[in-house]
Amino acid sequence: SSAAANNWAGMALDSQRGIVYVPTGSAASDVYGADRLGDNLFANTLLALNAATGERIWHFQGVRHDLWDRDFPSPPSLVTVKRDGKMVDAIAQTTKQGWVSLFDRTNDKPLFPIEYRRYPPSAVPGEVTAETQPLPTRPAPFARQLLTEDMLSNRTPEIHQWALDRYRTFRSEGQFVPPSVGRETVIFPGFDGGAEWGGSAFDPEAGLLYVNANDVAWTSSLAENRGGNFGRQIYLTNCAACHGDDLTGAPPQFPSLVDIGPKRSLAEITSIIRQGGGRMPSFPHLSRPDLASLVQYIISGENRELATTDSPTTMPRYRVTGYHKFLDPEGYPAVAPPWGTLNAINLNTGEYAWKIPLGEYPELAEKGMKDTGTENYGGPIVTAGGLVFIAATNFDRKFRAFDKLTGKLLWETTLPLAGNATPATYEAGGRQFVVIYATGGKRRAGDPSGGVYV
């Protein structure tokens, strides 16, 4: 099977020094690591490489033996900061946990202290967590770190009680709590961050780093794999994390596979599993009989093993039961707002210049519940004219401009589709333009989708 640790988030290049900075993903599988003991270097690592030769200059592993899908989600930002009266060229890396790590570009010296702290061991047989994990001491996290009872939704008394009842079945102890078998562990901020793939923006004049963040709780747990290489077992091991144990998925991000037989041919389903498509990865490691059993199960629900001379697939002992967003019965986050933020962090001091909610649910805003923030994907840009432009918000389809020094909203417009992308700015004919790609992105079922440049 694939070891992962790929660079999916993008890179940054210091062309003067000839150094390329490469953040890597987590090792496979994401939430179970008894078959990959050790720290799993160079997964979850910021690599500084000689751009001409590929030689490693320095590295920083942000998560050791990752069990939380805490891969680096964003390309790092090239920044210049003031230290002891001197200007220092640095590299800033944001994380799903809501942290910023800042390093001298030429070595792995952190410009704010990083502490190595101990976290709970795993109770899963065979699993060995890392002894310590690195925690930046500054800046403070830009997303909440520990979900407690007093942080649950108060949209209505009934919703609060529902959230409280659910919460009391979870294990919620902050960062780096290893997943359990049969009990959901809170991941907060969730599997989608904190920071995400849109990246951050840096203003050299003010020394401010702008980063948008999600602030929604997710949960996950492990289940023991049982039986042989039957179609359902293969499905549970490889597919259920996204499409659910019951095949219902979480549309539109993870489509339902219920009654897919009349919609897709056996050959089409086989091809998609083998080659992947859209955001779905490929599964080339599946043997022919395992693949045939899997396709048969998806189409018909029959759960029998096909006779073969091929060697059987070795199943891990445990599998992740899925990535579960903690939403209330009406589909809103079950935690109290803000559900998404835009942050301006002074990298000279490690202090926040400002922090504001980013995004709304239009139907809640009409009822007076405004400025809740929402999940947001796609980053900001900052201009020499003093503006921070960002779309990103999933549900209100807004594109906004803020004052870079104060966070004051200066302008907004509604896009035809949600702009889950990072804008760009350019000059043509003596005029400056800003362009955003709007697709609908991670919308809700029923929201429009498409693709248009605005």
ROTI-842192 format. One record per residue (C-alpha): x, y negated, z; residue in three letters; residue number from 1. Coordinates in pm, whole numbers. Layout:
<rs>
[r [X,Y,Z],ALA,NUM]
...
</rs>
This chain:
<rs>
[r [0,0,0],SER,1]
[r [103,-362,-47],SER,2]
[r [306,-520,233],ALA,3]
[r [160,-862,144],ALA,4]
[r [368,-1154,288],ALA,5]
[r [310,-1331,-43],ASN,6]
[r [331,-1703,-114],ASN,7]
[r [-30,-1779,-201],TRP,8]
[r [-47,-2127,-47],ALA,9]
[r [200,-2307,-275],GLY,10]
[r [547,-2449,-219],MET,11]
[r [727,-2783,-182],ALA,12]
[r [1049,-2883,-358],LEU,13]
[r [1319,-3122,-238],ASP,14]
[r [1469,-3184,-581],SER,15]
[r [1756,-3397,-449],GLN,16]
[r [1881,-3124,-216],ARG,17]
[r [1778,-2836,-441],GLY,18]
[r [1575,-2670,-163],ILE,19]
[r [1235,-2506,-214],VAL,20]
[r [1015,-2449,93],TYR,21]
[r [799,-2137,73],VAL,22]
[r [531,-2048,333],PRO,23]
[r [433,-1679,329],THR,24]
[r [118,-1484,407],GLY,25]
[r [52,-1221,671],SER,26]
[r [151,-856,647],ALA,27]
[r [-110,-596,549],ALA,28]
[r [-336,-500,699],SER,29]
[r [-441,-830,853],ASP,30]
[r [-579,-726,1193],VAL,31]
[r [-426,-382,1258],TYR,32]
[r [-50,-338,1279],GLY,33]
[r [32,-1,1438],ALA,34]
[r [162,115,1099],ASP,35]
[r [395,-190,1070],ARG,36]
[r [559,-217,1411],LEU,37]
[r [800,-501,1484],GLY,38]
[r [787,-874,1413],ASP,39]
[r [729,-816,1038],ASN,40]
[r [979,-1075,919],LEU,41]
[r [937,-1246,664],PHE,42]
[r [557,-1251,688],ALA,43]
[r [400,-1570,833],ASN,44]
[r [731,-1744,766],THR,45]
[r [839,-2083,631],LEU,46]
[r [1139,-2008,407],LEU,47]
[r [1390,-2269,293],ALA,48]
[r [1557,-2130,-21],LEU,49]
[r [1826,-2254,-258],ASN,50]
[r [1608,-2346,-555],ALA,51]
[r [1874,-2248,-807],ALA,52]
[r [1976,-1911,-661],THR,53]
[r [1696,-1801,-425],GLY,54]
[r [1948,-1771,-140],GLU,55]
[r [1790,-1814,204],ARG,56]
[r [1912,-2126,386],ILE,57]
[r [1690,-2104,696],TRP,58]
[r [1355,-1971,808],HIS,59]
[r [1094,-2006,1080],PHE,60]
[r [847,-1728,1157],GLN,61]
[r [529,-1893,1281],GLY,62]
[r [352,-1573,1394],VAL,63]
[r [524,-1250,1491],ARG,64]
[r [346,-922,1417],HIS,65]
[r [33,-1105,1304],ASP,66]
[r [-296,-945,1413],LEU,67]
[r [-515,-1250,1345],TRP,68]
[r [-472,-1326,972],ASP,69]
[r [-275,-1638,1074],ARG,70]
[r [-80,-1672,752],ASP,71]
[r [46,-2017,658],PHE,72]
[r [-250,-2155,460],PRO,73]
[r [-108,-2474,308],SER,74]
[r [193,-2595,113],PRO,75]
[r [427,-2788,346],PRO,76]
[r [467,-3165,313],SER,77]
[r [798,-3344,254],LEU,78]
[r [811,-3625,510],VAL,79]
[r [1059,-3879,648],THR,80]
[r [1036,-3962,1019],VAL,81]
[r [1210,-4191,1265],LYS,82]
[r [1426,-4023,1533],ARG,83]
[r [1655,-4215,1769],ASP,84]
[r [1649,-4519,1540],GLY,85]
[r [1743,-4316,1232],LYS,86]
[r [1534,-4190,941],MET,87]
[r [1532,-3809,912],VAL,88]
[r [1407,-3614,610],ASP,89]
[r [1180,-3340,743],ALA,90]
[r [931,-3075,636],ILE,91]
[r [585,-3053,801],ALA,92]
[r [390,-2725,799],GLN,93]
[r [26,-2705,908],THR,94]
[r [-139,-2386,1033],THR,95]
[r [-476,-2214,1068],LYS,96]
[r [-435,-2243,1445],GLN,97]
[r [-446,-2623,1412],GLY,98]
[r [-79,-2691,1468],TRP,99]
[r [189,-2894,1292],VAL,100]
[r [549,-2770,1297],SER,101]
[r [814,-3027,1196],LEU,102]
[r [1170,-2933,1096],PHE,103]
[r [1481,-3100,965],ASP,104]
[r [1486,-3013,595],ARG,105]
[r [1843,-2880,605],THR,106]
[r [1810,-2644,904],ASN,107]
[r [1556,-2479,1131],ASP,108]
[r [1591,-2742,1405],LYS,109]
[r [1241,-2844,1518],PRO,110]
[r [1191,-3220,1557],LEU,111]
[r [933,-3156,1831],PHE,112]
[r [1003,-2879,2084],PRO,113]
[r [868,-2528,2018],ILE,114]
[r [809,-2303,2318],GLU,115]
[r [799,-1925,2302],TYR,116]
[r [516,-1801,2523],ARG,117]
[r [393,-1457,2626],ARG,118]
[r [42,-1344,2534],TYR,119]
[r [-169,-1037,2626],PRO,120]
[r [-63,-691,2504],PRO,121]
[r [-292,-474,2293],SER,122]
[r [-503,-194,2440],ALA,123]
[r [-535,-24,2099],VAL,124]
[r [-342,306,2095],PRO,125]
[r [-18,273,1897],GLY,126]
[r [-42,-106,1863],GLU,127]
[r [251,-310,1996],VAL,128]
[r [212,-688,2005],THR,129]
[r [509,-924,1986],ALA,130]
[r [660,-1015,2323],GLU,131]
[r [636,-1390,2254],THR,132]
[r [484,-1629,2001],GLN,133]
[r [605,-1981,1910],PRO,134]
[r [387,-2273,2016],LEU,135]
[r [466,-2632,1907],PRO,136]
[r [443,-2863,2209],THR,137]
[r [370,-3172,1995],ARG,138]
[r [163,-3294,1823],PRO,139]
[r [-141,-3168,2014],ALA,140]
[r [-352,-2923,1809],PRO,141]
[r [-592,-3081,1560],PHE,142]
[r [-853,-2807,1621],ALA,143]
[r [-994,-2672,1948],ARG,144]
[r [-804,-2376,2091],GLN,145]
[r [-1026,-2200,2345],LEU,146]
[r [-1401,-2137,2317],LEU,147]
[r [-1578,-2162,2653],THR,148]
[r [-1945,-2151,2755],GLU,149]
[r [-1969,-2529,2780],ASP,150]
[r [-1867,-2563,2413],MET,151]
[r [-2165,-2373,2268],LEU,152]
[r [-2429,-2533,2048],SER,153]
[r [-2694,-2749,2216],ASN,154]
[r [-2898,-2811,1900],ARG,155]
[r [-3201,-2672,2083],THR,156]
[r [-3236,-2500,2424],PRO,157]
[r [-3330,-2179,2243],GLU,158]
[r [-3021,-2193,2019],ILE,159]
[r [-2801,-2259,2321],HIS,160]
[r [-2941,-1959,2507],GLN,161]
[r [-2896,-1739,2199],TRP,162]
[r [-2535,-1854,2165],ALA,163]
[r [-2471,-1801,2536],LEU,164]
[r [-2607,-1445,2523],ASP,165]
[r [-2389,-1363,2223],ARG,166]
[r [-2083,-1535,2369],TYR,167]
[r [-2102,-1328,2687],ARG,168]
[r [-2049,-1012,2480],THR,169]
[r [-1724,-1154,2331],PHE,170]
[r [-1368,-1169,2457],ARG,171]
[r [-1262,-1536,2442],SER,172]
[r [-920,-1618,2587],GLU,173]
[r [-762,-1851,2332],GLY,174]
[r [-482,-1783,2087],GLN,175]
[r [-304,-1452,2021],PHE,176]
[r [-551,-1226,2204],VAL,177]
[r [-520,-891,2020],PRO,178]
[r [-837,-742,1868],PRO,179]
[r [-1020,-471,2063],SER,180]
[r [-1203,-155,1959],VAL,181]
[r [-1578,-197,1988],GLY,182]
[r [-1579,-553,2128],ARG,183]
[r [-1564,-876,1930],GLU,184]
[r [-1270,-1107,2003],THR,185]
[r [-1312,-1481,1938],VAL,186]
[r [-1079,-1637,1679],ILE,187]
[r [-1095,-2015,1736],PHE,188]
[r [-1036,-2201,1517],PRO,189]
[r [-1157,-1932,1281],GLY,190]
[r [-1001,-1718,1011],PHE,191]
[r [-1042,-2013,770],ASP,192]
[r [-856,-2255,998],GLY,193]
[r [-777,-2518,1128],GLY,194]
[r [-581,-2621,823],ALA,195]
[r [-655,-2462,489],GLU,196]
[r [-514,-2448,137],TRP,197]
[r [-591,-2810,43],GLY,198]
[r [-272,-2925,217],GLY,199]
[r [-190,-3247,399],SER,200]
[r [-92,-3596,279],ALA,201]
[r [186,-3818,417],PHE,202]
[r [218,-4195,421],ASP,203]
[r [587,-4292,450],PRO,204]
[r [505,-4653,535],GLU,205]
[r [303,-4572,847],ALA,206]
[r [462,-4235,924],GLY,207]
[r [115,-4077,929],LEU,208]
[r [29,-3721,826],LEU,209]
[r [-334,-3674,718],TYR,210]
[r [-483,-3327,759],VAL,211]
[r [-842,-3207,741],ASN,212]
[r [-947,-2911,953],ALA,213]
[r [-1225,-2664,1020],ASN,214]
[r [-1337,-2623,1381],ASP,215]
[r [-1568,-2321,1373],VAL,216]
[r [-1537,-1997,1573],ALA,217]
[r [-1520,-1654,1412],TRP,218]
[r [-1502,-1307,1569],THR,219]
[r [-1367,-966,1476],SER,220]
[r [-1310,-620,1618],SER,221]
[r [-1163,-284,1527],LEU,222]
[r [-1331,52,1471],ALA,223]
[r [-1177,396,1451],GLU,224]
[r [-1159,560,1110],ASN,225]
[r [-1321,904,1125],ARG,226]
[r [-1338,1195,885],GLY,227]
[r [-1158,1257,559],GLY,228]
[r [-1135,1067,232],ASN,229]
[r [-1506,1037,176],PHE,230]
[r [-1647,752,-25],GLY,231]
[r [-1795,570,273],ARG,232]
[r [-1476,606,476],GLN,233]
[r [-1273,464,188],ILE,234]
[r [-1527,181,160],TYR,235]
[r [-1509,102,533],LEU,236]
[r [-1129,95,524],THR,237]
[r [-1085,-115,210],ASN,238]
[r [-1405,-309,144],CYS,239]
[r [-1614,-355,459],ALA,240]
[r [-1407,-642,596],ALA,241]
[r [-1550,-864,322],CYS,242]
[r [-1866,-686,204],HIS,243]
[r [-1979,-560,545],GLY,244]
[r [-2041,-211,678],ASP,245]
[r [-2390,-225,522],ASP,246]
[r [-2276,-362,181],LEU,247]
[r [-2474,-687,230],THR,248]
[r [-2165,-912,213],GLY,249]
[r [-2175,-1281,301],ALA,250]
[r [-2282,-1456,-22],PRO,251]
[r [-2158,-1651,-207],PRO,252]
[r [-1804,-1594,-82],GLN,253]
[r [-1849,-1218,-47],PHE,254]
[r [-2127,-1090,-275],PRO,255]
[r [-2372,-819,-171],SER,256]
[r [-2314,-474,-320],LEU,257]
[r [-2663,-349,-234],VAL,258]
[r [-2834,-200,-543],ASP,259]
[r [-2538,-292,-763],ILE,260]
[r [-2583,24,-972],GLY,261]
[r [-2832,-125,-1224],PRO,262]
[r [-2625,-445,-1257],LYS,263]
[r [-2277,-302,-1317],ARG,264]
[r [-2161,10,-1496],SER,265]
[r [-1935,267,-1335],LEU,266]
[r [-1652,154,-1563],ALA,267]
[r [-1701,-212,-1468],GLU,268]
[r [-1695,-141,-1093],ILE,269]
[r [-1390,82,-1132],THR,270]
[r [-1209,-190,-1329],SER,271]
[r [-1289,-462,-1073],ILE,272]
[r [-1159,-248,-785],ILE,273]
[r [-844,-156,-977],ARG,274]
[r [-766,-503,-1111],GLN,275]
[r [-946,-743,-877],GLY,276]
[r [-1127,-1056,-990],GLY,277]
[r [-1190,-1409,-861],GLY,278]
[r [-1091,-1415,-494],ARG,279]
[r [-1105,-1033,-469],MET,280]
[r [-765,-862,-462],PRO,281]
[r [-682,-550,-660],SER,282]
[r [-656,-205,-498],PHE,283]
[r [-399,-25,-713],PRO,284]
[r [-296,205,-425],HIS,285]
[r [-620,406,-437],LEU,286]
[r [-574,751,-590],SER,287]
[r [-803,854,-875],ARG,288]
[r [-1025,1078,-661],PRO,289]
[r [-1047,822,-381],ASP,290]
[r [-1143,556,-633],LEU,291]
[r [-1403,784,-788],ALA,292]
[r [-1548,863,-443],SER,293]
[r [-1556,492,-357],LEU,294]
[r [-1733,393,-679],VAL,295]
[r [-1980,677,-636],GLN,296]
[r [-2059,560,-283],TYR,297]
[r [-2104,197,-387],ILE,298]
[r [-2341,290,-671],ILE,299]
[r [-2541,568,-510],SER,300]
[r [-2459,579,-141],GLY,301]
[r [-2363,945,-177],GLU,302]
[r [-2086,1035,60],ASN,303]
[r [-1901,1336,-74],ARG,304]
[r [-1537,1398,-150],GLU,305]
[r [-1434,1485,-506],LEU,306]
[r [-1212,1788,-557],ALA,307]
[r [-868,1699,-688],THR,308]
[r [-507,1802,-708],THR,309]
[r [-391,1449,-628],ASP,310]
[r [-243,1392,-284],SER,311]
[r [-488,1240,-37],PRO,312]
[r [-468,880,79],THR,313]
[r [-338,830,434],THR,314]
[r [-592,628,629],MET,315]
[r [-488,399,913],PRO,316]
[r [-638,508,1243],ARG,317]
[r [-830,182,1288],TYR,318]
[r [-994,-66,1055],ARG,319]
[r [-1123,-420,1094],VAL,320]
[r [-1504,-435,1114],THR,321]
[r [-1519,-765,929],GLY,322]
[r [-1460,-1138,955],TYR,323]
[r [-1768,-1269,1133],HIS,324]
[r [-1845,-1639,1142],LYS,325]
[r [-2015,-1729,1472],PHE,326]
[r [-2332,-1886,1332],LEU,327]
[r [-2668,-1938,1499],ASP,328]
[r [-2987,-1774,1361],PRO,329]
[r [-3046,-2077,1134],GLU,330]
[r [-2700,-2056,979],GLY,331]
[r [-2529,-2346,1159],TYR,332]
[r [-2213,-2304,1369],PRO,333]
[r [-2298,-2172,1715],ALA,334]
[r [-2039,-2401,1875],VAL,335]
[r [-2090,-2768,1952],ALA,336]
[r [-1964,-3023,1694],PRO,337]
[r [-1732,-3138,1552],PRO,338]
[r [-1736,-2854,1297],TRP,339]
[r [-1476,-3024,1080],GLY,340]
[r [-1240,-3319,1123],THR,341]
[r [-998,-3551,944],LEU,342]
[r [-687,-3633,1145],ASN,343]
[r [-410,-3894,1118],ALA,344]
[r [-99,-3789,1313],ILE,345]
[r [200,-4017,1371],ASN,346]
[r [498,-3792,1304],LEU,347]
[r [738,-4046,1458],ASN,348]
[r [572,-4009,1800],THR,349]
[r [357,-3695,1778],GLY,350]
[r [49,-3899,1878],GLU,351]
[r [-282,-3925,1692],TYR,352]
[r [-354,-4254,1518],ALA,353]
[r [-717,-4147,1472],TRP,354]
[r [-944,-3843,1446],LYS,355]
[r [-1296,-3841,1299],ILE,356]
[r [-1565,-3585,1211],PRO,357]
[r [-1564,-3503,839],LEU,358]
[r [-1889,-3408,667],GLY,359]
[r [-2256,-3359,749],GLU,360]
[r [-2543,-3122,684],TYR,361]
[r [-2790,-3350,498],PRO,362]
[r [-3096,-3185,654],GLU,363]
[r [-2956,-3229,1007],LEU,364]
[r [-2853,-3589,935],ALA,365]
[r [-3214,-3665,832],GLU,366]
[r [-3324,-3546,1176],LYS,367]
[r [-3069,-3773,1346],GLY,368]
[r [-2788,-3521,1394],MET,369]
[r [-2520,-3714,1205],LYS,370]
[r [-2141,-3700,1193],ASP,371]
[r [-2128,-3336,1299],THR,372]
[r [-1840,-3260,1064],GLY,373]
[r [-1862,-2945,852],THR,374]
[r [-1633,-2683,711],GLU,375]
[r [-1418,-2840,443],ASN,376]
[r [-1180,-2704,178],TYR,377]
[r [-951,-2920,-32],GLY,378]
[r [-708,-3177,105],GLY,379]
[r [-660,-3557,119],PRO,380]
[r [-438,-3798,-74],ILE,381]
[r [-312,-4134,53],VAL,382]
[r [-241,-4429,-177],THR,383]
[r [-6,-4726,-161],ALA,384]
[r [-317,-4942,-144],GLY,385]
[r [-389,-4809,203],GLY,386]
[r [-668,-4562,123],LEU,387]
[r [-716,-4197,215],VAL,388]
[r [-934,-4021,-43],PHE,389]
[r [-1092,-3685,36],ILE,390]
[r [-1392,-3479,-80],ALA,391]
[r [-1366,-3123,65],ALA,392]
[r [-1694,-3115,263],THR,393]
[r [-1905,-2811,176],ASN,394]
[r [-2263,-2928,217],PHE,395]
[r [-2307,-3305,173],ASP,396]
[r [-2116,-3315,-163],ARG,397]
[r [-1955,-3647,-62],LYS,398]
[r [-1632,-3803,-187],PHE,399]
[r [-1499,-4062,59],ARG,400]
[r [-1231,-4327,104],ALA,401]
[r [-1104,-4423,450],PHE,402]
[r [-875,-4696,579],ASP,403]
[r [-542,-4517,627],LYS,404]
[r [-461,-4700,955],LEU,405]
[r [-799,-4689,1132],THR,406]
[r [-1005,-4407,978],GLY,407]
[r [-1285,-4651,898],LYS,408]
[r [-1511,-4531,615],LEU,409]
[r [-1476,-4782,329],LEU,410]
[r [-1659,-4609,43],TRP,411]
[r [-1843,-4289,-40],GLU,412]
[r [-2030,-4134,-329],THR,413]
[r [-2227,-3814,-376],THR,414]
[r [-2081,-3571,-628],LEU,415]
[r [-2296,-3350,-850],PRO,416]
[r [-2134,-3049,-677],LEU,417]
[r [-1927,-3007,-360],ALA,418]
[r [-1566,-3108,-424],GLY,419]
[r [-1372,-2820,-265],ASN,420]
[r [-1045,-2946,-413],ALA,421]
[r [-770,-3199,-351],THR,422]
[r [-807,-3520,-555],PRO,423]
[r [-539,-3673,-776],ALA,424]
[r [-469,-4036,-863],THR,425]
[r [-310,-4174,-1181],TYR,426]
[r [-278,-4493,-1386],GLU,427]
[r [-397,-4540,-1743],ALA,428]
[r [-419,-4864,-1937],GLY,429]
[r [-325,-5068,-1631],GLY,430]
[r [-610,-4925,-1421],ARG,431]
[r [-582,-4679,-1133],GLN,432]
[r [-814,-4378,-1131],PHE,433]
[r [-895,-4107,-880],VAL,434]
[r [-1020,-3771,-1005],VAL,435]
[r [-1178,-3479,-818],ILE,436]
[r [-1278,-3135,-943],TYR,437]
[r [-1627,-3045,-816],ALA,438]
[r [-1746,-2684,-828],THR,439]
[r [-1986,-2627,-540],GLY,440]
[r [-1710,-2413,-392],GLY,441]
[r [-1798,-2251,-60],LYS,442]
[r [-2159,-2359,-77],ARG,443]
[r [-2462,-2199,82],ARG,444]
[r [-2697,-1971,-108],ALA,445]
[r [-2923,-2190,-321],GLY,446]
[r [-2679,-2482,-344],ASP,447]
[r [-2570,-2566,-703],PRO,448]
[r [-2244,-2441,-851],SER,449]
[r [-2056,-2514,-1170],GLY,450]
[r [-1746,-2708,-1262],GLY,451]
[r [-1698,-3075,-1347],VAL,452]
[r [-1421,-3334,-1324],TYR,453]
[r [-1543,-3666,-1185],VAL,454]
</rs>
